[in-house]
Amino acid sequence: MSCYFRHIGDIFQAAGVDPQGEKRKELDRIIHQFLGIEYKSCPETWKKLKEEVIPYPDKKNQLIELLRASS
């Protein structure tokens, strides 16, 4: 689960959320839903984050705001 979390620490930090402990699973589900990917598909999620979110500040900020709202 959430094999990509170690690569998006800056997103979690910007959102002000801690990706450890109880919230880990919830954050993982939120990210999967944001990307439109079936839950628990870690490699597909990381690939889509790299290609469609991280390089684009607007998309990245949308994800940050979504994660921030979850806390």
PAMARNU-683693 format. One line per field, with one value per residue: residue number from 1; residue in one letter; x negated, z, y of N, C-alpha, C, O in turn. Coordinates in steps of 0.05 Angstrom, whole numbers. Example, Ala and Ser with C-alpha at 12.3 -4.5 7.8 and 13.67 -1.06 7.14 Angstrom:
<pts>
k: [1, 2]
r: [A, S]
n_c1: [-264, -257]
n_c3: [156, 142]
n_c2: [-114, -45]
ca_c1: [-246, -273]
ca_c3: [156, 143]
ca_c2: [-90, -21]
c_c1: [-264, -258]
c_c3: [156, 157]
c_c2: [-66, 1]
o_c1: [-285, -268]
o_c3: [169, 161]
o_c2: [-66, 23]
</pts>
This chain:
<pts>
k: [1, 2, 3, 4, 5, 6, 7, 8, 9, 10, 11, 12, 13, 14, 15, 16, 17, 18, 19, 20, 21, 22, 23, 24, 25, 26, 27, 28, 29, 30, 31, 32, 33, 34, 35, 36, 37, 38, 39, 40, 41, 42, 43, 44, 45, 46, 47, 48, 49, 50, 51, 52, 53, 54, 55, 56, 57, 58, 59, 60, 61, 62, 63, 64, 65, 66, 67, 68, 69, 70, 71]
r: [M, S, C, Y, F, R, H, I, G, D, I, F, Q, A, A, G, V, D, P, Q, G, E, K, R, K, E, L, D, R, I, I, H, Q, F, L, G, I, E, Y, K, S, C, P, E, T, W, K, K, L, K, E, E, V, I, P, Y, P, D, K, K, N, Q, L, I, E, L, L, R, A, S, S]
n_c1: [-17, -10, -61, -84, -85, -133, -156, -127, -131, -136, -87, -52, -73, -64, -9, -1, 6, -4, -31, -32, -14, 54, 81, 59, 81, 129, 111, 86, 130, 157, 122, 121, 175, 176, 144, 173, 167, 172, 175, 117, 81, 21, -28, -5, 18, -26, -52, -15, -13, -66, -66, -20, -7, -49, -85, -54, -36, 17, 50, 22, 29, 84, 89, 60, 94, 140, 121, 107, 158, 177, 156]
n_c3: [0, -15, -39, -64, -30, -6, -45, -50, -9, -6, -24, 16, 59, 42, 44, 97, 123, 158, 133, 160, 205, 228, 188, 140, 106, 92, 65, 22, -4, -18, -55, -95, -111, -130, -174, -204, -202, -188, -121, -86, -126, -132, -166, -214, -194, -177, -226, -254, -221, -228, -283, -294, -252, -216, -250, -264, -239, -227, -223, -184, -141, -135, -115, -67, -40, -35, -2, 43, 59, 79, 128]
n_c2: [-24, 44, 54, 97, 140, 157, 188, 234, 270, 325, 344, 325, 354, 407, 406, 400, 352, 290, 233, 186, 132, 129, 160, 145, 105, 131, 177, 152, 130, 177, 200, 160, 164, 218, 212, 178, 123, 53, 32, 12, 3, 11, 17, 38, 84, 114, 121, 153, 198, 217, 229, 261, 296, 316, 345, 389, 448, 468, 422, 395, 431, 427, 375, 381, 417, 386, 345, 375, 392, 345, 339]
ca_c1: [0, -22, -89, -92, -85, -160, -163, -110, -132, -132, -58, -41, -82, -49, 19, 0, 16, -24, -23, -38, 6, 82, 90, 45, 100, 148, 96, 82, 156, 163, 104, 132, 200, 168, 132, 192, 155, 182, 159, 95, 64, -1, -44, 11, 21, -52, -57, 3, -23, -91, -60, 3, -3, -73, -97, -35, -30, 46, 60, 9, 42, 111, 85, 53, 118, 157, 109, 109, 186, 183, 145]
ca_c3: [0, -16, -46, -75, -9, -1, -67, -51, 17, -9, -27, 43, 75, 33, 52, 126, 133, 164, 119, 177, 224, 221, 164, 116, 88, 82, 45, -1, -18, -30, -78, -116, -121, -145, -200, -218, -203, -169, -97, -81, -150, -126, -189, -232, -181, -178, -254, -261, -206, -242, -310, -297, -230, -205, -268, -269, -214, -221, -214, -158, -121, -130, -97, -41, -27, -28, 22, 65, 67, 92, 155]
ca_c2: [0, 71, 52, 122, 161, 168, 206, 258, 283, 354, 348, 322, 376, 431, 402, 400, 326, 270, 209, 162, 124, 124, 174, 135, 92, 151, 193, 135, 128, 203, 203, 142, 176, 242, 204, 160, 96, 35, 31, -7, -1, 28, 25, 54, 110, 128, 128, 175, 221, 227, 239, 278, 314, 329, 365, 410, 462, 471, 396, 390, 447, 415, 352, 392, 428, 363, 332, 394, 392, 320, 338]
c_c1: [-18, -52, -101, -94, -113, -169, -148, -109, -127, -103, -45, -49, -67, -20, 22, 11, -7, -16, -29, -14, 34, 91, 78, 64, 120, 135, 92, 108, 163, 147, 114, 157, 194, 159, 151, 182, 167, 163, 140, 78, 41, -18, -30, 14, -4, -58, -40, -5, -47, -85, -40, 8, -28, -85, -79, -26, 0, 57, 48, 23, 71, 109, 77, 77, 137, 147, 111, 138, 192, 173, 162]
c_c3: [0, -20, -56, -54, -5, -22, -67, -24, 16, -12, 1, 61, 68, 42, 83, 137, 138, 152, 135, 194, 212, 194, 138, 96, 76, 61, 20, -17, -32, -55, -101, -128, -138, -173, -216, -222, -182, -145, -96, -106, -148, -150, -209, -220, -183, -206, -262, -246, -220, -268, -311, -274, -222, -224, -273, -243, -207, -211, -187, -136, -115, -111, -69, -26, -19, -3, 46, 76, 83, 121, 176]
c_c2: [25, 70, 79, 145, 173, 188, 232, 272, 313, 361, 346, 345, 402, 430, 403, 374, 308, 244, 183, 156, 120, 136, 162, 123, 112, 168, 177, 133, 155, 207, 185, 154, 200, 234, 186, 132, 79, 32, 7, -13, 19, 36, 43, 83, 126, 138, 153, 200, 234, 240, 261, 298, 330, 350, 390, 424, 464, 444, 389, 406, 437, 392, 362, 402, 406, 349, 350, 394, 366, 319, 351]
o_c1: [-38, -67, -125, -104, -115, -187, -155, -89, -116, -94, -28, -32, -58, -8, 44, 23, -28, 5, -29, 4, 37, 107, 88, 63, 127, 148, 95, 107, 173, 157, 115, 160, 206, 164, 146, 187, 172, 139, 147, 63, 40, -23, -42, 13, -3, -67, -51, -4, -48, -97, -42, 25, -28, -93, -88, -11, 8, 72, 62, 27, 80, 125, 88, 81, 150, 162, 117, 142, 212, 181, 155]
o_c3: [14, -6, -56, -61, -1, -17, -81, -16, 34, -2, 8, 76, 85, 48, 93, 159, 125, 160, 123, 197, 190, 180, 116, 72, 52, 40, -2, -42, -54, -75, -124, -153, -160, -192, -240, -242, -159, -149, -104, -106, -160, -154, -219, -235, -189, -211, -274, -258, -224, -275, -328, -277, -223, -215, -284, -228, -184, -191, -170, -114, -92, -93, -50, -3, 2, 15, 68, 101, 98, 137, 199]
o_c2: [26, 84, 83, 166, 198, 204, 250, 283, 324, 382, 362, 355, 416, 450, 406, 375, 309, 233, 162, 172, 110, 124, 169, 129, 110, 174, 188, 134, 155, 217, 194, 154, 204, 248, 181, 119, 88, 31, -15, -32, 40, 60, 62, 102, 150, 160, 171, 222, 258, 260, 279, 316, 354, 371, 410, 412, 462, 444, 378, 395, 439, 389, 351, 397, 408, 342, 340, 394, 366, 302, 352]
</pts>
